[in-house]
Amino acid sequence: MPETHLSKDSVTNYFKNMFVFDLRAGFITAIVALPLSIGFAVASGVDASTGIYTAVIAGFLASLFGGSKYSITGPTGAMSVVVLTAISQYGLEGLFLATVLAGLIQIILGILKVGKIIKFIPLPLVSGFTGGLGLMIIVSQIPNALGLTLPEYESTFEMLVLVLEMIGNTSIVAVLMTLGAILLIRLLPRLTKGKKYLASVPPTIIAILLAMILLVYFGLDIPTVGAIPAKLPTFSFFSINLRLTVNVLPFAFMLALLGTLESLLCAVVCDGMTATKHDSDRELIGQGIAKVVTPFFGGLPATAALSRSTVNIREGAKTRMSGILCAVFLLLIMLFFGRLGAYLPYAVVAGVLFCAALPMINVREFRIMLNYDRIDAAIFGITFILTVFADLILALEVGILMTMIKFMYDMTKSVQIDSIEEYDSADSIEKIRMFQKKFGDKLAIYTINGPFFFGAMNIFDQKVNVHLPEKRQVIIIRMRHVPYVDATATSRLDEFITQRNKENRYVLITGIRPVVKKHLLRDEDFDTHVRNKEVYLFDSTEIAVRYAVNEIFPKFENNK
């Protein structure tokens, strides 16, 4: 439906030409989303109905307010692990509060228009973290795959110990059902490829229906999800206090970060499939609204899901109405068929989750990183290991810290500071070379290439200090190829100018870009240097050299 202006003609045109496509896409996507919503709710340690409530409410709001017309929002694998951890530490109320805070963070990010910036979070960190989450989902479903009902446990390690202790109670039926679901989900798309109607049937639904039929027909005694109440989600408040708010803030930031990354990545993929352009900031606001509202209806944190969104596009979605209709169909399915959950084996849910989680562990990316950049591979590996064996928040913190250190290291390597003598012969600087040869005992010229920031200070001091003992009267610093200057570099430049003035030497800076010049002049000390003619700024090095020859050198000659 038109995005900005609704008229009678546009509504008529929509229902005449587009509605049937959105209706079909919404229905098929709902069929795909149903088992995933149930599965990720189970993986999160909550009732199946909670997963459907989440898909309905968050899916509706994100489709209505979001910036990507084709994205479908609901529970996801990455979120489920964070949810499970948050619930184990702070209970459902802690999770609900963290979700609301995460939504507010996303709304603020959208209002501040930082959607495009978020996309620059490096791949090794994202892949390592999501890969670790994927492995945790797989491990968490081992009891369901074995047909075991475990007592309560507090950690993954404790769960694995319990599994080993109860391994003798393994249900062969559950194991076979899990393996059958995996094989069916993996192989069916290949077998039905090119067959018009069969290819549209989601393999997860076929796996679930077959499992339910087998359970009823043979009277199999294995754990099931249980009947899903046929009722609408109700609005309710949850208690909020300052201490809990402070405690759940790390989870709120993690949910906001994960939700932002997943939703924007999904939007980019949707753009590529439809030749459209999403609005990153509006998408953040839409996802934020969904997170703020959903907990008040007992829902989980949700984000745009790539698998469901690609199905939506593949089935012919034309507008954001397809996502809204998907939410409506999910609600209707829950209300009219929810009681069938009593016949849904946990074993087949485990199979669905195994298939959903496995692609999250991107071994190919790790191999590429290992061959291309071992530091990136280390970031991937350490983030992955910490996610699985330590703590989610610690994994993110260490991953971000390592990424920042690598970035600073790479930035430092990109900085080049050379004296004019170190340059190869080039026509563009031949005139400068001529002056350098003639006045070499009086003139030192340096070129800075790359960002001039705290990581480059050691290089700056090493290079410039070479000629300082020679007491050259004029020092020219060429900065045409400096895109950025930070506070540390500005302060070091101030100190350098002050020291050279005490030695009765002149500092000339050339080719400063407008944005860099504006930044430098904001510094009170640098601005004072310029106004007091303690440093001179020139558009080009040639003009600066001529000024030194005509104005500065004669002063020293006259003072002899």
C-alpha distance (Angstrom), angle and dihedral (degrees) to the residues before:
residue distance angle dihedral
M1 . . .
P2 3.81 . .
E3 3.79 111.9 .
T4 3.78 103.3 -142.7
H5 3.78 112.9 19.9
L6 3.78 128.8 34.6
S7 3.77 117.8 -161.8
K8 3.77 131.2 164.6
D9 3.81 90.4 -103.6
S10 3.81 93.9 49.4
V11 3.82 92.2 49.4
T12 3.81 90.9 47.6
N13 3.80 90.4 48.1
Y14 3.81 91.1 49.3
F15 3.81 94.9 52.5
K16 3.79 90.8 43.3
N17 3.81 99.0 47.9
M18 3.81 110.8 15.9
F19 3.80 112.8 22.3
V20 3.80 95.8 80.7
F21 3.83 90.3 54.5
D22 3.81 92.6 49.4
L23 3.81 90.3 45.6
R24 3.80 92.7 53.8
A25 3.81 93.4 43.2
G26 3.80 91.9 47.1
F27 3.81 92.7 50.7
I28 3.82 96.6 46.9
T29 3.81 91.4 44.2
A30 3.81 90.0 51.1
I31 3.81 89.4 53.5
V32 3.83 89.1 52.2
A33 3.81 93.1 43.4
L34 3.82 95.0 50.1
P35 3.83 99.8 73.4
L36 3.80 91.9 37.9
S37 3.81 91.6 51.7
I38 3.80 90.4 49.9
G39 3.79 92.4 43.3
F40 3.79 96.3 50.4
A41 3.80 90.3 45.9
V42 3.80 88.8 54.6
A43 3.82 89.8 46.9
S44 3.81 88.0 51.8
G45 3.78 91.7 55.1
V46 3.82 96.4 -112.7
D47 3.82 136.6 107.9
A48 3.79 120.9 -72.0
S49 3.81 89.6 -119.4
T50 3.82 89.7 62.0
G51 3.79 90.1 59.9
I52 3.80 91.9 51.7
Y53 3.82 92.5 46.0
T54 3.80 87.6 52.9
A55 3.80 93.5 49.8
V56 3.81 91.0 48.2
I57 3.81 100.3 46.7
A58 3.80 100.5 32.2
G59 3.81 91.5 39.9
F60 3.80 92.0 51.9
L61 3.83 95.7 46.7
A62 3.81 96.4 42.5
S63 3.81 91.5 49.3
L64 3.80 90.8 48.1
F65 3.81 98.7 46.1
G66 3.82 104.2 20.5
G67 3.78 128.9 105.7
S68 3.81 98.4 -126.9
K69 3.80 115.0 73.9
Y70 3.78 95.4 -158.5
S71 3.82 104.4 39.7
I72 3.81 117.3 114.6
T73 3.79 115.6 -152.8
G74 3.79 128.3 -152.2
P75 3.81 144.1 111.1
T76 3.82 113.8 -34.9
G77 3.78 137.3 -166.6
A78 3.78 96.1 -110.3
M79 3.79 91.5 50.5
S80 3.81 93.4 47.7
V81 3.81 93.7 64.1
V82 3.81 92.4 49.4
V83 3.81 89.4 46.3
L84 3.80 92.4 51.5
T85 3.82 91.3 49.4
A86 3.81 93.1 46.7
I87 3.81 92.8 49.1
S88 3.81 92.0 48.5
Q89 3.82 90.4 54.0
Y90 3.80 104.7 34.5
G91 3.80 107.2 11.1
L92 3.79 128.0 -125.7
E93 3.80 93.6 -54.1
G94 3.80 90.0 55.3
L95 3.80 89.9 50.3
F96 3.81 92.7 48.6
L97 3.81 91.1 50.1
A98 3.82 92.2 47.2
T99 3.82 89.6 50.2
V100 3.81 93.1 51.8
L101 3.82 90.7 48.0
A102 3.82 90.2 48.3
G103 3.79 89.3 52.3
L104 3.80 91.7 50.7
I105 3.82 89.7 50.1
Q106 3.81 90.7 52.6
I107 3.81 92.0 47.7
I108 3.82 90.3 51.3
L109 3.82 90.8 48.3
G110 3.79 89.4 51.3
I111 3.81 93.2 48.2
L112 3.83 89.8 48.9
K113 3.82 87.9 51.0
V114 3.79 96.5 -127.1
G115 3.80 94.2 136.8
K116 3.80 93.2 110.8
I117 3.81 92.6 48.6
I118 3.81 93.2 55.9
K119 3.80 89.6 63.0
F120 3.81 90.0 69.2
I121 3.81 94.6 70.9
P122 3.83 102.2 124.0
L123 3.79 122.5 -102.2
P124 3.86 98.1 -126.8
L125 3.81 91.4 59.9
V126 3.82 94.2 45.8
S127 3.81 94.6 43.1
G128 3.80 94.0 45.9
F129 3.79 92.6 49.4
T130 3.82 97.0 44.3
G131 3.81 90.2 43.5
G132 3.78 89.9 54.6
L133 3.79 90.2 48.6
G134 3.80 89.8 50.5
L135 3.80 91.9 53.8
M136 3.81 90.4 47.6
I137 3.82 90.3 54.1
I138 3.81 90.5 51.5
V139 3.81 92.4 48.0
S140 3.82 91.9 46.4
Q141 3.82 90.7 57.4
I142 3.80 96.3 52.9
P143 3.85 92.7 96.6
N144 3.82 91.5 51.2
A145 3.80 91.1 47.0
L146 3.81 89.9 52.7
G147 3.80 93.7 44.6
L148 3.81 92.7 -118.0
T149 3.80 125.1 149.6
L150 3.80 106.2 -152.4
P151 3.80 129.6 -162.9
E152 3.81 115.8 -115.6
Y153 3.81 115.9 -65.9
E154 3.81 134.4 -176.0
S155 3.81 104.5 -148.8
T156 3.79 142.0 27.5
F157 3.80 90.1 -113.0
E158 3.82 91.1 53.9
M159 3.81 89.3 48.6
L160 3.82 91.6 53.2
V161 3.81 90.4 49.3
L162 3.82 89.7 52.5
V163 3.81 90.6 48.8
L164 3.81 90.5 53.4
E165 3.80 91.0 48.2
M166 3.83 91.9 50.3
I167 3.80 97.8 36.6
G168 3.82 89.4 114.2
N169 3.82 89.1 66.7
T170 3.79 92.7 59.4
S171 3.80 113.8 140.8
I172 3.79 111.5 -133.6
V173 3.81 87.9 -160.5
A174 3.82 91.2 57.6
V175 3.81 91.9 47.4
L176 3.81 92.0 49.8
M177 3.81 91.1 46.2
T178 3.82 91.3 51.5
L179 3.81 92.5 47.9
G180 3.80 90.9 45.2
A181 3.80 91.4 51.9
I182 3.82 91.3 49.6
L183 3.81 92.9 49.1
L184 3.79 92.5 45.8
I185 3.82 93.9 48.6
R186 3.81 92.2 46.5
L187 3.81 99.6 41.5
L188 3.81 105.0 33.1
P189 3.84 95.5 73.0
R190 3.82 89.0 55.5
L191 3.79 93.4 47.7
T192 3.82 94.3 48.3
K193 3.80 96.3 40.4
G194 3.80 110.5 132.7
K195 3.81 93.3 14.5
K196 3.77 104.1 118.3
Y197 3.80 102.9 -144.8
L198 3.80 102.4 24.6
A199 3.81 91.8 52.1
S200 3.81 89.7 61.0
V201 3.81 93.8 58.0
P202 3.83 110.0 95.2
P203 3.83 110.2 -122.6
T204 3.82 91.1 -141.9
I205 3.81 90.1 62.2
I206 3.81 91.7 49.0
A207 3.82 90.1 49.6
I208 3.80 91.3 49.8
L209 3.83 94.6 46.1
L210 3.82 92.3 48.6
A211 3.81 91.0 48.5
M212 3.82 91.6 50.2
I213 3.82 91.7 48.3
L214 3.81 91.5 49.6
L215 3.81 91.5 47.3
V216 3.82 92.9 52.6
Y217 3.81 97.5 38.5
F218 3.81 96.4 49.3
G219 3.81 96.2 30.0
L220 3.80 91.7 -125.5
D221 3.79 116.1 -164.7
I222 3.81 104.2 -141.4
P223 3.84 130.7 123.8
T224 3.82 115.7 -81.8
V225 3.79 135.2 -165.0
G226 3.80 93.5 -115.2
A227 3.79 132.8 -131.0
I228 3.79 114.4 -47.1
P229 3.83 111.3 -133.2
A230 3.80 112.4 -109.4
K231 3.79 95.7 -133.0
L232 3.77 138.9 109.1
P233 3.80 118.7 -103.6
T234 3.80 111.0 -98.9
F235 3.79 128.3 -140.6
S236 3.80 115.9 -115.3
F237 3.80 138.1 159.1
F238 3.78 124.8 -124.3
S239 3.80 127.1 -152.5
I240 3.80 118.4 -91.8
N241 3.79 126.0 -166.2
L242 3.79 134.4 168.5
R243 3.79 96.3 -114.6
L244 3.80 93.5 52.4
T245 3.81 90.2 45.3
V246 3.81 91.5 55.6
N247 3.81 91.9 45.3
V248 3.81 95.5 52.0
L249 3.82 96.7 43.3
P250 3.84 93.4 96.6
F251 3.81 89.1 53.9
A252 3.81 90.0 46.8
F253 3.80 91.4 55.1
M254 3.80 90.8 45.4
L255 3.80 92.3 50.9
A256 3.81 90.4 46.8
L257 3.81 91.9 49.5
L258 3.80 94.4 46.1
G259 3.79 92.4 43.9
T260 3.78 91.9 48.9
L261 3.79 94.7 48.0
E262 3.80 94.8 45.8
S263 3.80 95.4 44.7
L264 3.82 95.2 46.9
L265 3.80 92.6 44.5
C266 3.80 88.9 50.4
A267 3.82 90.7 48.7
V268 3.81 91.5 51.5
V269 3.82 91.5 51.1
C270 3.82 90.2 48.1
D271 3.81 89.4 51.7
G272 3.79 90.1 53.9
M273 3.80 92.4 50.0
T274 3.82 95.5 47.4
A275 3.84 104.1 29.5
T276 3.81 89.3 -122.0
K277 3.81 134.0 124.5
H278 3.78 123.3 -124.8
D279 3.81 126.4 -151.1
S280 3.83 106.0 -119.7
D281 3.79 95.6 -164.7
R282 3.80 94.3 47.4
E283 3.80 89.0 47.8
L284 3.80 90.3 55.3
I285 3.79 90.8 49.5
G286 3.82 91.8 48.3
Q287 3.81 92.5 48.5
G288 3.80 89.3 46.4
I289 3.80 92.7 52.4
A290 3.81 89.4 50.9
K291 3.82 91.2 52.6
V292 3.80 93.5 46.7
V293 3.82 94.3 51.2
T294 3.83 103.7 35.4
P295 3.85 98.3 68.2
F296 3.81 90.8 58.7
F297 3.82 86.7 63.8
G298 3.79 93.2 46.6
G299 3.81 94.4 -98.7
L300 3.80 132.6 143.5
P301 3.81 129.5 -118.9
A302 3.80 109.2 -81.4
T303 3.76 138.6 -174.2
A304 3.80 139.7 -177.3
A305 3.80 109.2 -66.3
L306 3.79 118.9 -145.5
S307 3.81 97.9 -152.4
R308 3.82 93.6 52.3
S309 3.80 92.7 42.6
T310 3.81 93.3 52.8
V311 3.82 89.7 50.6
N312 3.81 88.7 50.7
I313 3.81 91.1 54.2
R314 3.80 94.4 41.4
E315 3.80 90.6 53.8
G316 3.81 91.4 56.7
A317 3.82 106.5 -96.2
K318 3.80 112.1 178.2
T319 3.81 104.7 -179.2
R320 3.81 143.0 9.2
M321 3.83 87.3 -86.3
S322 3.81 87.8 83.5
G323 3.81 89.5 67.2
I324 3.79 91.8 46.9
L325 3.82 90.6 49.5
C326 3.81 90.0 47.9
A327 3.82 88.8 58.1
V328 3.82 90.9 48.1
F329 3.82 92.5 50.5
L330 3.82 91.1 49.0
L331 3.79 89.9 53.1
L332 3.82 91.8 49.4
I333 3.81 92.0 48.2
M334 3.81 90.3 51.6
L335 3.81 93.3 47.8
F336 3.81 96.4 47.2
F337 3.82 104.0 29.0
G338 3.81 103.9 23.9
R339 3.81 93.0 107.6
L340 3.82 88.9 66.5
G341 3.80 86.9 73.6
A342 3.81 85.7 85.3
Y343 3.81 86.6 73.9
L344 3.81 97.1 44.9
P345 3.84 109.4 106.8
Y346 3.79 118.5 -140.2
A347 3.80 86.4 -136.9
V348 3.81 93.0 67.7
V349 3.82 89.9 44.8
A350 3.82 86.8 55.3
G351 3.81 89.2 52.3
V352 3.82 90.9 51.2
L353 3.81 90.8 49.6
F354 3.81 93.0 47.2
C355 3.81 88.9 55.7
A356 3.81 91.8 46.3
A357 3.82 94.8 46.9
L358 3.80 100.1 43.5
P359 3.85 95.4 71.5
M360 3.82 88.3 53.8
I361 3.83 88.6 69.2
N362 3.79 100.5 73.8
V363 3.81 104.2 -167.8
R364 3.82 91.4 166.7
E365 3.81 91.5 60.4
F366 3.80 90.3 50.7
R367 3.82 91.2 51.9
I368 3.81 90.9 49.9
M369 3.82 91.0 49.4
L370 3.80 90.6 47.9
N371 3.80 90.6 56.8
Y372 3.80 96.5 37.9
D373 3.81 106.4 36.6
R374 3.79 121.8 0.8
I375 3.79 92.7 -165.9
D376 3.82 89.1 58.7
A377 3.80 88.2 47.8
A378 3.83 89.5 51.3
I379 3.82 91.0 51.5
F380 3.81 89.4 49.7
G381 3.81 93.1 47.2
I382 3.81 97.9 44.4
T383 3.82 92.8 45.6
F384 3.82 89.4 48.3
I385 3.83 93.6 49.3
L386 3.81 94.7 45.3
T387 3.81 90.9 48.3
V388 3.80 91.8 54.6
F389 3.80 103.0 34.8
A390 3.82 105.7 24.7
D391 3.78 128.2 24.5
L392 3.81 133.5 -43.6
I393 3.80 94.3 -133.0
L394 3.82 92.2 45.9
A395 3.82 89.5 49.7
L396 3.80 91.8 54.1
E397 3.81 93.2 44.1
V398 3.81 93.8 49.8
G399 3.81 91.8 42.9
I400 3.81 92.5 51.3
L401 3.83 91.5 45.7
M402 3.82 92.2 50.5
T403 3.79 90.6 46.8
M404 3.81 91.4 51.8
I405 3.82 92.0 48.8
K406 3.81 91.0 49.4
F407 3.80 91.0 47.5
M408 3.81 91.8 51.8
Y409 3.81 90.5 46.4
D410 3.81 91.7 50.8
M411 3.81 90.9 46.0
T412 3.79 90.7 51.3
K413 3.80 91.1 50.6
S414 3.80 89.9 51.4
V415 3.82 92.7 57.3
Q416 3.79 115.5 95.0
I417 3.81 123.9 -174.3
D418 3.81 116.5 -178.5
S419 3.75 137.9 167.9
I420 3.80 116.6 -125.8
E421 3.82 90.2 -106.6
E422 3.81 90.0 64.2
Y423 3.80 93.7 57.2
D424 3.78 122.0 101.3
S425 3.78 116.1 -120.8
A426 3.80 111.4 -78.4
D427 3.80 131.8 166.3
S428 3.80 92.1 -129.4
I429 3.80 92.8 64.4
E430 3.81 101.9 30.3
K431 3.82 92.3 105.5
I432 3.79 89.8 50.6
R433 3.80 90.0 49.0
M434 3.76 89.1 52.8
F435 3.81 91.0 55.8
Q436 3.81 90.1 43.4
K437 3.80 91.8 55.8
K438 3.80 92.1 46.1
F439 3.81 97.0 45.4
G440 3.82 100.5 23.1
D441 3.78 93.1 131.1
K442 3.83 90.5 55.3
L443 3.81 103.0 32.8
A444 3.82 133.8 62.3
I445 3.80 119.9 -177.5
Y446 3.81 123.9 -168.3
T447 3.80 130.3 -176.7
I448 3.80 122.3 -153.0
N449 3.80 115.4 -157.3
G450 3.79 118.1 -172.7
P451 3.80 135.8 11.7
F452 3.81 113.2 -21.1
F453 3.80 101.6 -142.5
F454 3.79 141.2 133.8
G455 3.80 92.1 -75.9
A456 3.81 90.4 60.3
M457 3.81 96.7 52.3
N458 3.79 94.5 93.2
I459 3.82 91.0 52.3
F460 3.81 90.9 47.0
D461 3.80 92.9 51.9
Q462 3.80 93.5 46.0
K463 3.80 95.0 49.9
V464 3.80 99.0 41.2
N465 3.79 95.1 42.7
V466 3.81 89.7 63.1
H467 3.80 92.0 75.9
L468 3.80 100.9 29.4
P469 3.84 94.6 90.2
E470 3.81 88.8 55.2
K471 3.82 89.8 68.4
R472 3.78 94.6 -136.4
Q473 3.80 108.5 -173.4
V474 3.81 98.3 -137.6
I475 3.78 128.5 39.7
I476 3.80 116.7 -169.2
I477 3.80 119.3 -164.8
R478 3.81 114.6 -163.8
M479 3.84 111.1 -151.9
R480 3.81 104.4 167.0
H481 3.82 90.9 116.2
V482 3.81 95.9 47.8
P483 3.84 108.9 107.2
Y484 3.78 97.0 177.6
V485 3.82 140.6 23.2
D486 3.79 123.3 -169.0
A487 3.82 131.0 -156.8
T488 3.82 93.9 -96.3
A489 3.80 92.9 53.6
T490 3.81 91.3 45.5
S491 3.80 90.7 52.1
R492 3.83 91.3 47.4
L493 3.80 89.8 50.2
D494 3.82 89.5 51.2
E495 3.81 90.4 52.3
F496 3.80 91.4 47.1
I497 3.83 92.4 51.7
T498 3.82 92.4 46.4
Q499 3.81 92.5 50.4
R500 3.81 94.1 47.3
N501 3.82 90.5 49.6
K502 3.80 89.8 53.9
E503 3.81 87.1 53.9
N504 3.82 89.5 50.8
R505 3.79 91.9 -113.6
Y506 3.79 128.7 135.3
V507 3.80 127.2 -125.1
L508 3.81 118.2 -156.4
I509 3.82 121.5 -174.5
T510 3.81 120.4 -163.2
G511 3.79 139.4 -166.4
I512 3.80 98.2 11.0
R513 3.79 111.1 176.6
P514 3.83 114.7 -122.1
V515 3.81 94.1 -113.8
V516 3.82 91.7 49.2
K517 3.81 92.3 44.9
K518 3.80 90.1 51.1
H519 3.80 89.9 52.0
L520 3.82 93.3 48.2
L521 3.80 94.0 48.3
R522 3.80 90.3 53.2
D523 3.79 85.9 67.8
E524 3.81 106.9 90.1
D525 3.82 94.7 -146.1
F526 3.81 94.3 49.1
D527 3.80 91.4 46.4
T528 3.83 88.9 51.9
H529 3.82 90.7 50.4
V530 3.82 90.0 54.1
R531 3.82 95.0 46.2
N532 3.82 92.0 47.1
K533 3.81 91.3 47.9
E534 3.79 91.4 -118.1
V535 3.78 88.3 130.9
Y536 3.81 128.2 25.5
L537 3.80 125.9 -146.3
F538 3.82 121.5 -152.1
D539 3.79 134.5 178.8
S540 3.80 93.9 -133.1
T541 3.79 139.0 20.3
E542 3.80 92.5 -124.9
I543 3.82 91.5 58.0
A544 3.81 89.8 47.5
V545 3.81 92.5 50.6
R546 3.81 91.7 49.0
Y547 3.81 89.7 49.6
A548 3.80 89.9 52.1
V549 3.81 91.8 48.8
N550 3.82 95.8 45.5
E551 3.82 102.3 33.9
I552 3.81 112.2 20.2
F553 3.79 107.4 34.6
P554 3.86 92.8 52.0
K555 3.83 88.6 57.2
F556 3.78 90.6 59.3
E557 3.82 91.3 44.9
N558 3.82 91.0 52.6
N559 3.81 91.7 48.8
K560 3.79 93.9 56.0
